[in-house]
Amino acid sequence: METFLNKLKQWKPIHLCWLFRKFGLPIPPYFIGAANQVLDQRNYNIGDDDNADPDLCTWDGNSTPRVGQAKEVNFMVRLQVANDGTGDAAPGNWQLYYNTVDDEDTAIQVTTISGVVAITNGTPNDQVNCNSLVCSDQAEEWSDGIFTDASDESGERDLDQAHFTEYQFCVQFDTTAGGKIDYYFYLFFNGAKLNGTYDNVAKVTTAAIDISPDDVSSASEIVLSLQIIRIFNFNDLDGGFFIDSIERMDDSETDRMNDSATERMWTPGYNSGSLETEVIDVGAIVTGALYLDLISTDFLGAEYLIEYKTSTNGSDYTSYAVFVNGVSVNFRYIIFKITLIVDRSNYLQNNIKITGLYFSVDLPTIINEYVNQTIDVGGTVITFAKPYTTAASIGAEITPLSAVALIPTYDTVTKTTLKIYLFDKDGVDVGGTAGKIKITGF
């Protein structure tokens, strides 16, 4: 025993820790110094706001980036955190932060009133416990998480050593979020980034800017669908073919008696008829390349011609011109005319049905660039040298010129202006210099 004690005195604390670990004994805190928490963000899950139970929302899958998230639509961000330290995390507030690059050091807090992305009221009630994990299981012991809804932070919550939990936030992008932009989400503790690692950072990409016939300002490509249903019944066309006379006549025939005993003269040749669409209003004067897709039954034994005329004011129209895909036109209003030409000497079917006319406009990309632009505290309005056709198509890439990291953002976007701000890592509007600004739109 005396020999063992003498040897024990020569051991360093690390050797003693190994001895206690070998025999499954708890390591005394005084062997390893003060106990500290080490908080790691592990995994995440993105889901829909579609269930009263926060655990049972429709989830995309463990650590699966979401692509195509619509703006002004609630979705769930669930983040997993583990305490791998030697001590418990005392009760504190957990918050959600975001960035447009994967960098927690320059992330901005998401609150109930923050711009671009904000915490919103979701289907589950605020502060409901999350009893089941929805991310991958961890080696640590599970602790019930919490659903945080319509509040800037979780409220006082602790996390014991060797435990993990998940926090869930209901959030929504506003209209300034832009299209096809990547957003990264981080869990913070007491207003500071976690002191461990961010192993898997939640990533959500906004949807491409969409368009509707009443909102031309939403996209580079205006797609309008006219569901025109029209039977080209040759009884309706001068000199046309009777529907009940489906027998093909020889060219030598000059007349015949149909089943209703009505005589009808029929000679080889061509007949035609036309269909005009309603006026299509794309909502703004635009200049772009026109494209058209006509959906119909086969034009057997017939040909067709598509023409168009345009107007910028809705009253003064150009003359009809033959339509060719890709033609560049400046207009707001447009009318199409489809003319059917029937070759009766080679006619193979009774009628032709047009079921769809799909019309689109490709607008050219417009780019405005600026360098070394001073940005005031409270924001600076940039007036475009080249204005845009649509405000919602505009996106900006802003590179601050600063020795410390600054977060750029912008709002109040019109066809001719937008307002730029520069924030520090704490979310304070500090202004500064934008070394490069690139504004793209249509």
C-alpha positions in Angstrom: 0.0 0.0 0.0 2.8 2.4 0.9 4.5 1.7 -2.5 1.2 2.4 -4.3 0.7 5.7 -2.5 4.2 6.8 -3.2 3.7 6.1 -6.9 0.3 7.8 -6.8 1.9 11.0 -5.5 4.1 11.1 -8.7 1.1 10.9 -11.0 -0.1 14.1 -12.8 -3.8 15.0 -12.9 -4.1 13.7 -16.4 -2.9 10.3 -15.2 -5.5 10.4 -12.4 -8.2 11.3 -14.9 -7.3 8.2 -16.9 -7.5 6.0 -13.8 -10.9 7.3 -12.9 -12.1 6.9 -16.5 -10.7 3.3 -16.6 -12.8 2.2 -13.7 -15.9 4.1 -14.7 -15.7 6.6 -11.8 -16.6 10.3 -12.1 -13.6 12.6 -12.5 -13.4 15.1 -9.6 -13.7 18.7 -10.8 -10.5 19.7 -8.9 -8.5 17.3 -11.1 -9.3 19.2 -14.3 -9.8 22.8 -13.1 -13.0 24.9 -13.4 -15.9 23.2 -15.2 -16.8 24.9 -18.5 -19.7 24.5 -21.0 -18.8 23.8 -24.7 -21.8 24.4 -26.9 -21.8 22.9 -30.5 -24.4 23.4 -33.2 -24.8 19.9 -34.6 -27.6 19.3 -37.1 -30.7 21.0 -38.3 -34.1 20.4 -40.0 -36.2 22.8 -42.1 -39.9 22.2 -42.1 -43.3 23.7 -42.9 -45.6 25.5 -40.5 -48.4 22.9 -40.8 -49.0 21.2 -37.5 -50.1 22.2 -34.0 -47.4 19.8 -32.6 -44.0 21.4 -33.3 -42.4 17.9 -33.6 -44.9 16.8 -36.3 -44.4 19.5 -38.8 -43.5 18.3 -42.3 -39.7 18.1 -42.3 -37.3 18.1 -45.2 -34.9 15.7 -43.5 -31.9 15.9 -41.3 -29.4 18.6 -42.3 -31.0 18.9 -45.8 -30.8 22.4 -47.3 -34.1 23.8 -48.5 -34.3 25.3 -52.0 -37.1 27.4 -53.3 -38.6 28.8 -50.1 -41.3 31.3 -51.0 -41.3 34.7 -49.4 -44.1 35.8 -47.0 -44.7 32.1 -46.2 -44.0 30.7 -42.7 -41.4 27.9 -42.4 -39.6 26.2 -39.5 -35.9 26.3 -38.6 -35.0 23.6 -36.0 -31.4 23.7 -34.7 -29.7 21.1 -32.6 -27.1 22.0 -29.9 -25.0 19.8 -27.6 -23.0 20.6 -24.5 -19.7 18.8 -24.8 -18.0 20.7 -22.0 -17.2 19.7 -18.4 -19.9 21.8 -16.9 -23.6 22.7 -17.2 -24.8 25.7 -19.2 -26.5 28.0 -16.7 -30.0 29.2 -17.7 -29.8 31.8 -20.5 -31.5 33.0 -23.6 -31.1 31.3 -27.0 -31.5 33.4 -30.1 -31.6 32.8 -33.9 -29.1 34.6 -36.2 -28.7 34.6 -40.0 -26.3 35.6 -42.7 -26.1 35.5 -46.5 -22.7 33.9 -46.3 -21.6 31.0 -44.0 -20.1 33.2 -41.3 -21.4 33.2 -37.7 -19.0 36.1 -36.8 -21.0 38.6 -39.0 -24.5 37.1 -38.5 -27.5 39.3 -37.7 -30.1 38.5 -35.1 -33.6 37.4 -36.3 -36.3 39.1 -34.3 -40.0 39.7 -34.6 -39.4 43.0 -36.3 -36.2 42.4 -38.2 -36.0 43.0 -41.9 -35.4 40.4 -44.7 -36.3 37.5 -42.3 -38.3 37.7 -39.1 -39.7 35.4 -36.4 -43.5 35.1 -36.9 -46.6 33.6 -35.3 -46.7 29.9 -36.2 -49.3 27.2 -35.9 -47.9 25.7 -32.6 -48.3 27.8 -29.4 -45.3 29.8 -28.0 -43.1 27.9 -25.6 -44.5 24.5 -26.3 -42.0 21.7 -25.4 -40.5 19.7 -28.2 -40.5 16.2 -26.8 -39.1 14.3 -29.8 -35.9 15.0 -31.7 -36.3 15.6 -35.5 -32.6 15.7 -36.3 -30.1 12.9 -36.1 -29.7 11.3 -32.6 -26.5 12.2 -30.7 -24.2 10.4 -28.3 -25.2 12.8 -25.5 -28.5 12.5 -23.6 -31.6 14.1 -25.0 -33.3 17.0 -23.2 -36.7 18.3 -24.2 -36.4 21.3 -26.5 -38.6 24.3 -27.0 -40.7 25.9 -29.7 -40.0 29.6 -29.8 -42.8 31.6 -31.6 -43.2 35.3 -32.0 -40.5 36.2 -29.5 -36.9 37.4 -29.9 -35.4 34.8 -27.7 -36.2 31.5 -25.9 -36.4 32.7 -22.3 -34.2 31.2 -19.6 -33.2 27.7 -20.6 -30.2 25.7 -19.5 -28.3 22.7 -21.0 -26.6 20.2 -18.8 -23.2 18.8 -19.5 -23.3 15.7 -21.9 -26.9 16.6 -23.0 -28.3 17.9 -26.3 -31.5 19.5 -27.3 -33.2 21.3 -30.3 -34.7 24.8 -30.6 -37.4 25.5 -33.2 -38.2 28.9 -34.7 -41.1 29.9 -37.1 -39.7 32.4 -39.5 -40.7 34.2 -42.8 -38.8 36.0 -45.5 -40.2 39.4 -46.5 -40.3 40.8 -50.1 -36.7 42.3 -49.7 -35.1 38.9 -49.4 -34.5 38.6 -53.1 -34.7 35.6 -55.4 -32.4 32.5 -55.3 -30.4 33.9 -52.3 -28.8 31.6 -49.8 -29.5 32.2 -46.1 -27.6 30.5 -43.2 -29.1 30.2 -39.7 -27.1 30.0 -36.4 -28.1 29.4 -32.8 -26.6 32.0 -30.4 -26.5 31.9 -26.6 -27.0 35.1 -24.5 -26.4 37.2 -27.6 -23.1 35.6 -28.5 -22.1 32.9 -30.9 -21.7 29.4 -29.5 -18.2 28.8 -27.9 -17.9 25.4 -29.6 -18.3 24.6 -33.3 -21.0 25.0 -36.0 -20.9 21.5 -37.5 -23.9 21.8 -39.8 -25.3 25.2 -40.6 -28.9 25.4 -41.7 -29.2 26.7 -45.3 -32.4 27.9 -46.9 -32.4 29.3 -50.5 -35.3 31.6 -51.5 -37.4 30.9 -54.5 -36.7 32.4 -57.9 -38.8 35.5 -58.5 -42.2 34.5 -59.9 -44.7 36.2 -62.1 -48.4 36.5 -62.7 -50.3 38.3 -65.4 -51.2 41.1 -62.9 -47.7 41.5 -61.6 -45.2 42.1 -64.4 -42.8 43.6 -61.9 -42.0 40.2 -60.4 -39.8 38.5 -63.0 -37.5 38.6 -66.0 -39.9 36.3 -67.9 -43.5 37.2 -68.2 -45.6 34.1 -68.8 -49.2 34.6 -69.6 -51.6 31.7 -70.4 -54.7 32.2 -72.4 -56.9 29.1 -72.3 -58.5 29.6 -75.7 -60.8 26.8 -76.6 -62.1 27.1 -80.2 -63.3 24.5 -82.7 -62.4 25.4 -86.2 -65.6 23.9 -87.6 -65.6 24.4 -91.4 -69.3 25.0 -91.5 -68.4 28.3 -89.8 -66.0 29.2 -92.7 -67.2 30.4 -96.0 -67.2 27.6 -98.5 -66.2 25.1 -95.8 -66.8 21.4 -95.3 -70.0 20.1 -93.8 -69.4 18.3 -90.5 -71.8 15.5 -91.5 -70.1 15.1 -94.9 -67.0 13.4 -93.9 -66.6 11.5 -97.1 -63.6 12.8 -99.1 -64.6 14.1 -102.5 -62.6 13.5 -105.7 -61.3 16.6 -107.4 -63.5 15.9 -110.4 -66.7 16.2 -108.4 -68.4 19.5 -108.6 -71.5 18.9 -106.4 -73.1 16.3 -104.2 -76.2 15.9 -102.0 -75.5 15.4 -98.3 -77.7 13.5 -95.9 -79.9 16.5 -95.2 -80.7 16.9 -98.9 -79.0 20.3 -99.1 -77.0 20.9 -102.2 -73.5 22.3 -101.5 -71.0 23.3 -104.2 -67.5 22.1 -103.5 -64.5 22.8 -105.6 -60.8 22.1 -104.8 -58.9 25.0 -103.4 -58.3 26.9 -100.1 -60.5 28.5 -97.5 -59.5 30.4 -94.4 -60.8 31.7 -91.1 -59.2 33.8 -88.4 -59.3 34.0 -84.6 -58.2 37.1 -82.6 -57.2 36.8 -79.0 -58.4 39.2 -76.3 -56.1 42.1 -75.5 -53.1 41.0 -73.4 -51.9 43.6 -70.9 -48.5 42.8 -69.3 -48.9 45.6 -66.8 -46.0 47.9 -67.9 -44.3 49.1 -71.0 -41.5 46.6 -71.6 -38.9 45.8 -74.3 -38.2 42.2 -74.8 -38.1 39.1 -77.0 -41.5 37.5 -77.6 -42.2 33.8 -77.6 -45.4 31.9 -78.3 -46.4 28.3 -78.0 -49.6 27.2 -79.7 -51.2 24.0 -78.3 -53.7 22.3 -80.6 -54.7 19.1 -82.4 -52.7 18.3 -85.5 -53.1 20.7 -88.4 -53.6 17.9 -90.9 -54.5 19.2 -94.3 -54.2 22.8 -93.1 -51.7 25.5 -92.4 -51.9 28.4 -90.0 -50.4 31.9 -89.8 -49.8 33.9 -86.5 -49.7 37.7 -86.6 -49.6 40.3 -83.8 -50.1 44.0 -83.2 -49.0 46.0 -80.2 -49.7 49.2 -78.3 -48.1 51.2 -75.5 -51.2 53.0 -74.5 -54.0 50.5 -75.2 -55.6 52.6 -78.0 -53.1 53.2 -80.7 -52.0 49.8 -82.2 -49.4 48.9 -84.8 -50.5 47.1 -88.0 -50.6 43.3 -87.9 -47.1 41.8 -88.5 -46.2 38.1 -89.0 -45.1 36.7 -85.7 -41.7 35.0 -85.4 -40.4 33.6 -82.1 -37.7 35.9 -80.6 -38.9 39.1 -82.3 -38.0 42.1 -80.1 -40.9 44.5 -79.4 -41.5 47.5 -77.2 -45.1 47.3 -75.9 -47.6 47.0 -73.0 -50.6 45.6 -74.9 -50.6 42.9 -77.5 -53.2 41.1 -79.7 -52.5 37.9 -81.6 -54.4 36.7 -84.7 -54.4 33.1 -85.9 -55.4 32.5 -89.5 -56.2 29.0 -90.5 -55.8 28.1 -94.2 -57.5 24.8 -95.2 -56.3 22.7 -98.2 -59.6 20.9 -99.0 -57.9 18.8 -101.7 -55.9 17.1 -99.0 -58.2 17.4 -96.0 -57.9 14.5 -93.5 -59.9 15.5 -90.4 -63.1 17.4 -89.5 -61.9 20.0 -87.1 -58.9 21.5 -85.3 -59.1 22.5 -81.6 -56.8 25.1 -80.1 -56.5 24.5 -76.4 -53.8 26.8 -75.3 -51.8 29.8 -76.4 -48.7 30.4 -74.1 -47.0 33.7 -74.4 -43.8 34.9 -72.9 -41.4 37.9 -72.9 -37.7 37.7 -72.2 -36.5 41.0 -70.8 -32.8 42.0 -71.1 -30.7 42.1 -68.0 -29.8 45.6 -66.8 -26.7 46.2 -64.6 -25.8 49.3 -62.6 -22.4 49.3 -60.8 -20.8 51.8 -58.4 -17.5 51.9 -56.5 -16.4 53.6 -53.2 -19.9 54.7 -52.4 -20.3 56.5 -49.0 -23.2 55.0 -47.0 -24.6 57.2 -44.3 -25.9 56.1 -40.9 -29.6 55.6 -41.6 -28.9 54.5 -45.1 -28.1 56.1 -48.5 -30.5 56.2 -51.5 -28.8 55.1 -54.7 -30.4 56.4 -57.9 -29.8 54.1 -60.9 -28.1 55.4 -64.0 -30.2 52.9 -66.0 -33.7 52.4 -64.6 -35.4 49.0 -64.5 -38.7 47.7 -66.0 -39.7 45.9 -62.8 -38.8 46.7 -59.1 -39.2 43.2 -57.8 -36.6 41.8 -60.2 -33.8 44.0 -58.7 -31.1 42.4 -56.6 -27.9 44.0 -55.2 -24.4 42.7 -54.4 -22.7 45.0 -51.9 -19.1 44.7 -50.8 -18.2 46.9 -47.8 -14.8 48.6 -47.7 -13.8 48.3 -44.0 -11.1 46.9 -41.7 -13.9 45.3 -39.6 -16.7 43.1 -40.9 -19.8 45.0 -41.9 -23.1 43.6 -43.0 -24.8 45.3 -46.0 -28.5 45.3 -46.6 -31.0 47.3 -48.7 -34.7 48.1 -48.9 -37.1 50.7 -50.4 -36.5 49.3 -53.9 -38.2 51.1 -56.8 -37.5 51.0 -60.6 -35.1 53.9 -60.2 -33.7 53.7 -56.6 -32.9 51.6 -53.6 -31.6 52.4 -50.1 -28.4 50.7 -48.8 -27.4 50.3 -45.1 -24.2 49.0 -43.4 -24.5 47.3 -40.0 -21.8 46.0 -37.6 -21.8 42.4 -36.3 -24.1 43.5 -33.4 -26.7 44.8 -35.8 -26.0 48.5 -35.2 -26.4 50.8 -38.2 -22.9 52.3 -38.5 -22.6 53.4 -42.1 -19.3 53.4 -43.9 -18.1 52.8 -47.5 -19.3 50.3 -50.0 -16.3 49.4 -52.1 -18.4 47.9 -54.8 -22.1 47.8 -55.6 -23.5 45.7 -58.4 -27.3 46.0 -59.0 -28.9 43.6 -61.4 -32.5 43.5 -62.7 -34.7 43.7 -65.7 
